[in-house]
């Protein structure tokens, strides 16, 4: 580093490394600046200059970098590109859910102008539609916030007054208070199908026709729980978006897309309309609002607590299993949840990973041979009814984690069977009891490996897990502990079983 130009060529990750170091040591910019002043007041950077360094807007002089390096007890060379430590540039997600992020460095390649060009090109080349990309963005936002959206919760509570359960008559009354009228239809208008890019193999359950009419499919008259949810979504559209003229269409059914539709889908994916993002976000807001209206957070939490988080709590709340299980992830005081909605053979229609559980694929693709040791996919092929609990061990970042889940098979209005699954990461709860979660998970993993992939839970581990289950007050965790634990893995990862499942189940 003889001059500033040499430093410029080697400092693409410098700002990111300083920011991550500062945050991991729980220092504010003011704290860091003060510590630099204590070491060398003349070369110490100001708070505003530190901000520009961290954002990649300025490259510090060698003297300034030496002061910063001294604060963190690092060699100056550690901050330069030649030291490619992944942990140093990976942003910490803190307590947020979802998977770990990546550093948007070098900064000049991740400018807004470049991304505006590169993202549509990437979507076009991968055949990803703008709407699919929007759902991915929203899911990452949802997981990062661990389903905590207090503004949407308050908006729903203002309308529903925290009543639980809400009867169909009460929902209809709220609909009328919003100035909305309900009409019924038997056959979906062609214009609505075309606007959604679907055919008659899908079931349109309801749609909003501006300025104030909700059209409901006649088949919903025999589905009061689903009817309440549909009306709640449209109420959300009225409350949050002021009936702004955008059509709000609810569709169920997961059928194969015809070749013509597939071709049209590929054509549509060649560009990304900003409206795709807006429509998808509004869909999410209305859906979340509907859940919060039907299952207000505090009353629903109390109901879940009284009933040990059983899935049949949905019946007490007067909602579908899907609504109840999704609301568990938002209402529970324990934040480390996941939720899946899976169709055969390997399609995830809905995904939420507030606990960061890794998945081999997301909700934009289908695989023919998913790992059948995941409870959600094993249950798809099982003829059994009712719910089932499972304890699973999965490596995450080379560390074993213990998950518990409950799955139930249901049918949508189009007659398709699918499996709903709610689950939690037990490691944080184990650590909260002063136990070593990684050590316990590793012992359980070794027992499963020795058992060919599954094993009775050893007594000592069962005692620790049962203690956690009692504290969490989740009945299906207790039921899962009484059954065999199973090894699961992400597709493409090293299978923990012997012989490997991938000897028969190779990626196609």
C-alpha positions in Angstrom: 0.0 0.0 0.0 2.4 2.7 -1.2 -0.3 5.1 -2.4 -4.1 5.7 -2.4 -4.5 4.2 -5.9 -3.2 0.8 -4.7 -5.6 0.9 -1.8 -8.5 1.7 -4.2 -7.8 -1.5 -6.2 -7.9 -3.6 -3.0 -10.7 -2.0 -1.0 -13.9 -3.4 -2.6 -14.9 -5.2 0.6 -13.4 -2.7 3.0 -16.6 -0.8 3.9 -18.5 -4.0 4.4 -15.9 -5.6 6.6 -15.8 -2.5 8.9 -19.6 -2.3 9.1 -19.9 -6.0 10.0 -17.1 -5.8 12.6 -18.7 -2.8 14.2 -22.1 -4.4 14.4 -20.8 -7.7 15.7 -19.0 -5.8 18.4 -22.3 -3.9 19.1 -20.7 -0.5 18.4 -22.5 2.5 17.0 -20.6 4.7 14.6 -20.3 7.2 17.4 -18.7 4.5 19.6 -16.2 3.6 16.8 -15.3 7.2 16.1 -14.7 7.8 19.8 -12.4 4.8 20.1 -10.5 5.9 17.0 -10.0 9.4 18.6 -8.7 7.7 21.8 -6.0 6.0 19.7 -5.1 8.8 17.3 -7.1 12.0 17.4 -5.5 13.4 14.4 -6.2 10.5 12.0 -9.5 9.4 13.6 -12.5 9.5 11.2 -15.6 11.5 12.0 -19.0 9.8 12.2 -20.1 11.1 8.8 -16.8 10.0 7.2 -17.2 6.5 8.8 -20.7 6.3 7.3 -19.3 7.1 3.8 -16.5 4.5 4.3 -19.0 1.8 5.3 -21.3 2.6 2.3 -18.3 2.4 -0.1 -18.5 6.1 -0.9 -15.0 6.9 0.4 -11.7 5.0 0.6 -9.8 5.9 3.8 -6.2 6.9 3.8 -3.7 4.4 5.1 -3.4 6.3 8.3 -7.2 6.2 8.9 -7.4 2.5 8.1 -4.5 1.8 10.6 -6.5 3.5 13.3 -9.6 1.5 12.6 -7.6 -1.7 12.4 -6.1 -0.9 15.8 -9.6 -0.6 17.3 -10.5 -4.1 16.1 -7.1 -5.6 16.7 -6.7 -6.6 13.1 -3.8 -6.2 10.6 -4.5 -3.6 7.9 -4.2 -6.3 5.2 -7.2 -8.1 6.7 -9.5 -5.4 5.5 -8.4 -5.7 1.9 -9.7 -8.0 -0.9 -6.7 -10.4 -0.7 -8.1 -11.8 2.6 -11.4 -13.4 1.4 -12.9 -14.3 4.7 -16.6 -15.1 4.0 -17.8 -14.4 7.5 -16.2 -10.9 7.3 -18.4 -9.8 4.4 -21.6 -11.8 5.1 -24.1 -9.5 6.7 -25.5 -10.6 10.0 -29.3 -11.3 9.9 -29.5 -11.0 13.7 -32.6 -12.5 15.1 -34.4 -12.3 11.8 -35.5 -15.5 10.0 -34.8 -16.7 6.5 -31.4 -17.6 5.1 -28.2 -15.6 5.5 -27.8 -12.8 3.1 -24.8 -11.8 0.9 -22.7 -8.7 0.7 -23.7 -6.5 -2.2 -20.0 -5.9 -3.0 -18.1 -4.7 -4.9 -20.4 -1.7 -4.3 -20.2 -0.2 -7.8 -21.6 -3.5 -9.4 -24.6 -3.4 -7.1 -25.7 0.2 -7.7 -29.4 0.8 -8.3 -28.7 1.6 -11.9 -26.9 -1.6 -12.6 -29.4 -3.8 -10.7 -32.3 -2.2 -12.7 -30.7 -3.6 -15.8 -29.3 -6.9 -14.5 -32.4 -8.2 -12.6 -34.8 -8.1 -15.6 -32.1 -9.8 -17.7 -31.6 -12.5 -15.1 -35.3 -13.1 -14.8 -35.6 -13.4 -18.6 -32.8 -15.9 -18.8 -34.1 -18.1 -16.0 -37.7 -17.9 -17.1 -38.8 -16.3 -13.8 -41.8 -14.0 -14.1 -41.9 -10.6 -12.4 -44.6 -11.9 -10.1 -42.6 -14.9 -9.0 -39.7 -12.6 -8.2 -42.0 -10.3 -6.3 -43.1 -13.3 -4.2 -39.5 -14.1 -3.4 -38.9 -10.5 -2.3 -42.0 -10.5 -0.1 -41.1 -13.9 1.4 -37.6 -12.6 2.3 -39.1 -9.5 3.9 -41.7 -11.6 5.8 -39.0 -14.0 7.1 -36.6 -11.2 8.0 -39.4 -9.6 10.1 -40.5 -13.1 11.5 -44.1 -12.3 10.5 -44.2 -9.2 12.7 -46.3 -6.5 11.0 -47.9 -4.5 13.7 -49.5 -1.9 11.4 -51.5 -4.7 9.6 -52.4 -6.2 13.0 -53.7 -2.9 14.3 -55.7 -2.2 11.1 -57.4 -5.6 11.4 -58.1 -5.1 15.1 -59.7 -1.7 14.5 -62.1 -3.4 12.2 -62.8 -6.7 14.0 -62.4 -5.3 17.5 -60.3 -8.4 18.5 -63.4 -10.6 18.4 -62.6 -14.4 18.4 -64.3 -16.2 16.8 -65.9 -14.0 14.2 -69.1 -15.5 12.9 -70.0 -15.4 9.2 -72.8 -13.0 10.0 -70.4 -10.7 11.7 -68.0 -10.8 8.7 -70.9 -10.1 6.4 -71.9 -7.2 8.6 -68.4 -5.7 8.4 -68.5 -6.1 4.7 -71.6 -4.0 4.5 -70.2 -1.4 6.8 -67.3 -1.0 4.3 -69.9 -0.1 1.7 -69.4 -3.4 -0.2 -72.1 -5.6 -1.6 -72.0 -9.3 -2.2 -73.1 -11.0 -5.4 -72.8 -14.7 -6.4 -71.7 -16.4 -9.6 -71.6 -19.9 -11.0 -69.2 -19.5 -13.9 -66.2 -17.3 -13.8 -66.3 -14.5 -16.4 -63.7 -15.0 -19.1 -62.3 -11.6 -18.6 -61.3 -12.6 -15.0 -59.7 -15.8 -16.1 -57.7 -13.9 -18.8 -56.6 -11.2 -16.3 -55.1 -14.0 -14.1 -53.6 -15.9 -17.0 -55.4 -19.1 -15.9 -58.0 -21.5 -17.4 -61.2 -23.1 -16.0 -59.2 -25.9 -14.4 -58.6 -23.5 -11.6 -61.3 -22.4 -9.2 -61.9 -18.7 -8.8 -63.5 -18.4 -5.4 -64.1 -14.7 -5.4 -63.1 -11.4 -7.0 -63.6 -7.7 -6.4 -65.2 -5.6 -9.1 -64.7 -1.9 -8.6 -66.0 0.2 -7.1 -67.8 -1.8 -4.4 -68.9 -5.3 -5.5 -67.5 -8.7 -4.3 -68.4 -11.6 -6.5 -68.4 -15.0 -4.6 -68.5 -18.4 -6.2 -71.6 -20.4 -5.4 -69.6 -23.3 -4.2 -68.4 -21.2 -1.2 -71.9 -21.4 0.3 -71.0 -24.8 1.6 -67.6 -23.7 2.8 -68.2 -21.1 5.6 -64.6 -21.0 6.9 -63.3 -20.4 3.4 -66.0 -17.9 2.7 -65.1 -15.9 5.8 -61.5 -15.8 4.7 -62.4 -14.6 1.2 -64.5 -11.8 2.6 -61.8 -10.9 5.1 -59.3 -10.6 2.2 -61.7 -8.2 0.4 -62.3 -6.3 3.6 -58.5 -5.9 3.8 -58.5 -4.6 0.2 -61.1 -2.0 1.2 -59.3 -0.9 4.4 -55.7 -0.9 3.2 -56.1 0.1 -0.4 -59.3 2.1 -0.3 -61.0 0.1 -3.0 -58.6 1.8 -5.5 -59.9 0.1 -8.6 -57.4 -2.8 -8.8 -59.1 -6.2 -9.2 -58.6 -8.5 -6.3 -59.0 -12.2 -7.5 -58.7 -15.2 -5.2 -57.9 -18.6 -6.9 -57.5 -22.1 -5.6 -56.3 -25.3 -7.3 -52.9 -26.4 -8.5 -53.2 -28.0 -11.9 -50.6 -28.6 -14.6 -50.2 -25.7 -17.0 -51.0 -26.3 -20.6 -48.2 -25.9 -23.2 -49.8 -22.7 -24.5 -49.9 -21.3 -21.0 -46.3 -22.3 -20.4 -45.3 -20.5 -23.6 -47.2 -17.4 -22.6 -45.7 -17.5 -19.2 -42.2 -17.6 -20.7 -43.1 -14.7 -22.9 -44.4 -12.7 -19.9 -41.2 -13.4 -18.0 -39.0 -11.5 -20.5 -39.8 -8.3 -18.7 -40.7 -7.2 -15.2 -43.4 -4.7 -14.7 -43.3 -2.6 -11.5 -47.0 -3.3 -11.2 -46.1 -7.0 -10.6 -44.3 -6.1 -7.4 -47.1 -3.8 -6.3 -49.9 -6.4 -7.0 -48.0 -9.1 -5.2 -47.3 -6.9 -2.2 -51.0 -5.9 -1.9 -52.0 -9.6 -2.2 -49.7 -10.3 0.8 -51.0 -7.4 2.8 -54.7 -8.4 2.3 -53.9 -12.0 3.1 -52.1 -11.1 6.3 -54.9 -8.7 7.2 -57.4 -11.4 6.7 -55.6 -13.8 9.1 -55.3 -11.0 11.7 -59.0 -10.1 11.4 -60.1 -13.7 11.8 -57.5 -14.6 14.5 -56.5 -11.4 16.3 -53.1 -11.9 17.8 -53.6 -11.7 21.6 -56.9 -13.6 21.8 -55.6 -16.2 19.4 -52.4 -16.6 21.3 -54.4 -17.3 24.4 -56.6 -19.8 22.6 -53.5 -21.6 21.2 -52.0 -21.7 24.7 -55.1 -23.2 26.2 -55.2 -25.9 23.5 -51.5 -26.7 23.3 -51.2 -25.4 19.7 -53.2 -28.3 18.4 -54.2 -27.9 14.7 -57.9 -28.5 15.6 -57.8 -25.1 17.4 -58.8 -23.9 13.9 -62.3 -25.3 14.6 -62.6 -23.3 17.8 -61.5 -20.2 16.0 -63.9 -20.9 13.1 -61.1 -20.8 10.4 -59.4 -23.3 8.1 -56.3 -25.2 9.2 -54.3 -23.1 6.8 -55.3 -19.8 8.4 -54.7 -21.2 11.9 -51.3 -22.7 11.1 -50.1 -19.6 9.4 -51.3 -17.4 12.3 -49.4 -19.6 14.7 -46.1 -18.3 13.2 -47.2 -14.7 13.9 -49.1 -15.1 17.2 -46.7 -17.3 19.1 -44.2 -15.6 21.5 -41.7 -18.2 20.2 -40.3 -16.7 17.0 -38.6 -19.7 15.4 -41.3 -21.1 13.1 -41.7 -22.4 9.6 -44.8 -23.2 7.6 -45.2 -25.1 4.3 -48.1 -25.9 2.0 -47.0 -28.7 -0.3 -48.6 -30.5 -3.3 -47.5 -33.8 -4.8 -45.0 -34.7 -6.0 -42.8 -31.8 -4.8 -44.4 -28.4 -5.2 -44.3 -25.9 -2.4 -47.2 -23.5 -2.9 -46.4 -21.5 0.2 -43.3 -21.2 2.3 -42.4 -19.3 5.4 -39.0 -19.8 7.2 -38.8 -17.5 10.2 -36.5 -20.0 11.7 -34.1 -20.1 8.7 -34.7 -23.8 8.0 -32.9 -24.4 4.6 -34.9 -25.8 1.7 -33.7 -27.5 -1.4 -36.1 -25.5 -3.5 -38.6 -22.7 -3.1 -42.2 -22.0 -4.1 -41.3 -21.3 -7.7 -40.5 -24.8 -8.9 -41.4 -28.4 -8.7 -39.3 -31.5 -8.3 -40.3 -35.1 -9.0 -38.4 -36.8 -6.2 -38.2 -34.7 -3.1 -36.5 -36.2 0.0 -39.3 -38.3 1.4 -38.0 -38.0 4.9 -39.3 -34.5 5.2 -42.6 -35.0 7.0 -44.5 -32.6 4.7 -43.7 -34.7 1.6 -43.9 -38.1 3.2 -47.4 -37.4 4.3 -48.5 -36.5 0.8 -48.1 -40.2 -0.3 -49.5 -41.6 2.9 -53.2 -42.7 2.9 -53.5 -41.8 6.6 -55.8 -39.1 7.9 -55.4 -36.7 10.8 -52.2 -35.0 11.8 -48.8 -36.4 12.5 -45.8 -35.1 14.5 -42.1 -35.6 13.7 -38.7 -34.7 15.2 -36.1 -34.1 12.5 -32.4 -33.5 12.5 -31.0 -31.4 9.7 -27.5 -29.9 9.2 -27.5 -26.1 8.8 -24.2 -24.5 8.1 -22.4 -27.7 9.2 -24.2 -27.7 12.5 -27.0 -30.1 13.4 -30.3 -28.6 14.4 -33.4 -30.3 15.8 -36.8 -29.4 14.3 -40.3 -30.4 15.4 -43.3 -30.2 13.1 -46.9 -31.2 12.8 -48.5 -32.0 9.4 -52.0 -32.5 8.2 -53.5 -33.5 4.8 -56.3 -31.4 3.5 -58.1 -30.8 0.1 -58.6 -27.5 -1.8 -61.8 -26.6 -3.5 -60.5 -28.0 -6.8 -60.2 -31.5 -5.2 -56.4 -31.5 -4.9 -54.9 -33.1 -1.8 -52.1 -31.1 -0.2 -50.2 -31.1 3.1 -49.9 -28.2 5.6 -47.0 -28.2 8.0 -46.1 -26.0 10.9 -42.8 -26.5 12.6 -40.3 -24.9 15.0 -36.5 -24.9 15.5 -35.9 -26.4 18.9 -32.2 -25.4 19.3 -32.9 -21.8 20.6 -35.3 -23.3 23.2 -32.8 -25.8 24.3 -30.1 -23.2 24.6 -32.5 -21.0 26.6 -32.6 -23.8 29.3 -28.8 -23.6 29.7 -28.2 -26.7 27.6 -25.8 -27.2 24.7 -28.2 -27.5 21.7 -25.5 -28.3 19.2 -24.1 -31.1 21.4 -27.6 -32.6 22.0 -28.4 -32.4 18.3 -25.2 -34.0 17.3 -25.8 -36.9 19.8 -29.3 -37.4 18.3 -27.9 -37.2 14.8 -25.3 -40.0 15.6 -28.0 -42.2 17.0 -30.0 -41.8 13.8 -27.0 -42.5 11.7 -26.4 -45.6 13.6 -30.0 -46.6 13.1 -29.8 -46.2 9.3 -31.5 -42.8 9.3 -33.9 -42.9 12.2 -33.8 -43.8 15.9 -35.7 -43.8 19.1 -34.7 -40.7 21.0 -32.3 -41.7 23.8 -33.7 -41.2 27.3 -31.3 -38.4 28.3 -32.1 -36.4 25.1 -35.8 -37.2 25.5 -35.7 -35.7 28.9 -34.2 -32.4 27.7 -36.6 -32.2 24.7 -39.6 -33.0 26.8 -38.6 -30.2 29.2 -38.5 -27.7 26.3 -41.9 -29.0 24.9 -43.5 -28.4 28.3 -42.2 -24.9 28.5 -43.2 -24.1 24.9 -46.6 -25.7 25.7 -46.8 -27.3 22.2 -48.5 -30.7 22.4 -47.3 -32.0 19.0 -43.7 -31.5 20.1 -44.3 -33.9 22.9 -46.0 -36.4 20.5 -43.0 -36.2 18.1 -40.6 -37.0 21.0 -42.4 -40.2 21.6 -41.8 -41.3 18.0 -38.6 -42.0 16.1 -36.4 -39.0 15.1 -35.5 -38.8 11.4 -32.5 -37.5 9.5 -33.5 -35.1 6.7 -31.3 -33.2 4.3 -31.5 -30.6 1.5 -31.3 -31.9 -2.0 -27.9 -31.6 -3.4 -26.3 -31.7 0.0 -24.5 -34.7 1.4 -27.1 -37.3 2.5 -26.5 -38.2 6.1 -27.9 -41.7 5.7 -26.0 -44.9 4.9 -26.5 -46.0 2.2 -27.2 -42.6 0.7 -30.8 -41.9 -0.4 -29.3 -40.3 -3.5 -28.0 -43.7 -4.7 -31.6 -44.4 -5.7 -32.9 -40.8 -5.7 -30.5 -38.9 -7.9 -31.2 -35.3 -9.0 -32.7 -35.4 -12.4 
